[in-house]
Amino acid sequence: MDDGAADDQILKKDLQDRWDIELLAPINPRRRQPIRDDLPRGIEHLTAIGTPVCQEGYPFELVGTRHETEHFLFRAPDDKDGTPVCQGCPQKEGCYRGDSGARQVSIAFERLPWLDPEFPQLSKRFHKIMAKRTSIERLHKLMKFDYGDERLTKRGNAAFQARLDKTLLIMHLVLAHE
């Protein structure tokens, strides 16, 4: 698990091929602009990370994938009372056609190529796993500040590889010392 700087397909593939390790990293939008064309009815835009946002400004939640049709499925959120926001929405006539429940939309995999259909980075399961990342942040802090590597602040594959190499070296030295 690492931060968005490690969100790179080449790096992920290299770790998988070389050591059979799956690298988990949140989406790094990398200066992507919101998508505003050819969207389902009622959707204002897709954010840079791929979240649909309705015309009333509610970000939808990922609920799953349909592999047979190659689509991600999103649903409008619930309000603080647990009622779907679509029920009291002034845009309901032009967006949601149901009497109960919430608006759902499907977005093709090809529209969001940075999302992994097998384990989407927008899923609750992914976020639950990434919540454990605090130990990795502690290792980065240990390496950067406690061991004097605060100058390694640039992003990118070369900087990440250097950080990874130095972290491994420092951790081996710490373990060997004990």
PENOR-V776880 format. One record per pair of residues at least 4 apart in sequence whose ideal C-beta (glycine too) atoms are under 7 Angstrom apart, sorted by sequence separation. I is the first residue (numbers start at 1). J is the second residue. D is the distance in whole Angstrom. If there is no record, write none. Layout:
I | J | D
I | J | D
//
This chain:
2 | 6 | 4
8 | 12 | 7
9 | 13 | 6
10 | 14 | 6
11 | 15 | 6
12 | 16 | 6
13 | 17 | 6
14 | 18 | 6
15 | 19 | 6
16 | 20 | 7
39 | 43 | 4
46 | 50 | 6
47 | 51 | 4
53 | 57 | 6
54 | 58 | 5
78 | 82 | 5
79 | 83 | 5
83 | 87 | 5
85 | 89 | 6
91 | 95 | 5
92 | 96 | 5
107 | 111 | 5
116 | 120 | 6
124 | 128 | 6
125 | 129 | 7
126 | 130 | 6
127 | 131 | 7
133 | 137 | 6
134 | 138 | 6
135 | 139 | 7
136 | 140 | 7
137 | 141 | 6
138 | 142 | 6
139 | 143 | 6
140 | 144 | 6
141 | 145 | 6
142 | 146 | 5
143 | 147 | 5
155 | 159 | 6
156 | 160 | 7
157 | 161 | 6
158 | 162 | 6
159 | 163 | 6
160 | 164 | 6
161 | 165 | 6
162 | 166 | 6
163 | 167 | 6
164 | 168 | 6
165 | 169 | 6
166 | 170 | 6
167 | 171 | 6
168 | 172 | 6
169 | 173 | 6
170 | 174 | 6
171 | 175 | 6
172 | 176 | 6
173 | 177 | 6
174 | 178 | 7
6 | 11 | 6
16 | 21 | 7
46 | 51 | 7
53 | 58 | 7
66 | 71 | 5
78 | 83 | 6
107 | 112 | 6
115 | 120 | 5
116 | 121 | 7
121 | 126 | 5
142 | 147 | 7
144 | 149 | 5
145 | 150 | 6
154 | 159 | 4
15 | 21 | 5
16 | 22 | 6
46 | 52 | 6
47 | 53 | 6
53 | 59 | 5
54 | 60 | 7
78 | 84 | 6
79 | 85 | 5
86 | 92 | 6
115 | 121 | 6
120 | 126 | 7
143 | 149 | 5
144 | 150 | 5
39 | 46 | 7
65 | 72 | 6
66 | 73 | 6
78 | 85 | 7
96 | 103 | 4
115 | 122 | 7
119 | 126 | 6
152 | 159 | 6
15 | 23 | 5
45 | 53 | 6
51 | 59 | 5
52 | 60 | 4
65 | 73 | 7
76 | 84 | 6
77 | 85 | 6
95 | 103 | 6
109 | 117 | 5
144 | 152 | 7
36 | 45 | 5
43 | 52 | 5
44 | 53 | 5
51 | 60 | 6
64 | 73 | 5
76 | 85 | 6
35 | 45 | 6
44 | 54 | 6
62 | 72 | 6
63 | 73 | 5
76 | 86 | 5
86 | 96 | 4
152 | 162 | 6
12 | 23 | 5
34 | 45 | 4
35 | 46 | 4
43 | 54 | 6
44 | 55 | 5
63 | 74 | 7
152 | 163 | 6
11 | 23 | 7
34 | 46 | 6
42 | 54 | 5
62 | 74 | 6
63 | 75 | 5
34 | 47 | 6
42 | 55 | 6
61 | 74 | 6
34 | 48 | 6
60 | 74 | 4
61 | 75 | 6
33 | 48 | 7
60 | 75 | 6
32 | 48 | 4
60 | 76 | 6
61 | 77 | 6
86 | 102 | 5
6 | 23 | 6
60 | 77 | 7
84 | 101 | 6
86 | 103 | 5
149 | 166 | 6
7 | 25 | 4
58 | 76 | 6
84 | 102 | 3
6 | 25 | 4
7 | 26 | 7
29 | 48 | 4
58 | 77 | 6
7 | 27 | 6
29 | 49 | 6
2 | 23 | 7
4 | 25 | 6
7 | 28 | 4
3 | 25 | 7
4 | 26 | 5
27 | 49 | 4
52 | 74 | 5
54 | 76 | 7
1 | 24 | 5
2 | 25 | 5
3 | 26 | 7
4 | 27 | 7
5 | 28 | 7
143 | 166 | 6
147 | 170 | 5
4 | 28 | 4
143 | 167 | 5
76 | 102 | 4
58 | 85 | 5
75 | 102 | 5
76 | 103 | 5
143 | 170 | 5
139 | 167 | 6
75 | 104 | 5
74 | 104 | 7
73 | 104 | 6
74 | 105 | 5
56 | 89 | 6
73 | 106 | 5
74 | 107 | 7
72 | 106 | 7
56 | 91 | 6
71 | 106 | 4
72 | 107 | 5
55 | 91 | 5
71 | 107 | 6
71 | 108 | 6
72 | 109 | 7
70 | 108 | 6
71 | 109 | 7
70 | 109 | 4
55 | 95 | 7
66 | 106 | 7
72 | 112 | 6
54 | 95 | 7
72 | 115 | 7
60 | 105 | 7
72 | 120 | 7
42 | 91 | 6
67 | 117 | 7
42 | 94 | 6
65 | 117 | 5
41 | 94 | 7
42 | 95 | 3
52 | 105 | 6
41 | 95 | 6
42 | 96 | 7
52 | 107 | 7
65 | 120 | 7
62 | 120 | 6
62 | 122 | 4
42 | 103 | 6
62 | 123 | 5
43 | 105 | 6
50 | 112 | 4
40 | 105 | 4
50 | 115 | 6
51 | 122 | 6
50 | 122 | 6
35 | 111 | 7
27 | 114 | 6
27 | 121 | 5
26 | 121 | 6
26 | 130 | 6
24 | 129 | 6
24 | 130 | 7
1 | 130 | 6
1 | 132 | 7
1 | 133 | 5
2 | 136 | 6
1 | 136 | 6
11 | 157 | 6
10 | 157 | 7
8 | 157 | 6
11 | 160 | 7
5 | 155 | 5
6 | 160 | 6
5 | 160 | 6
//
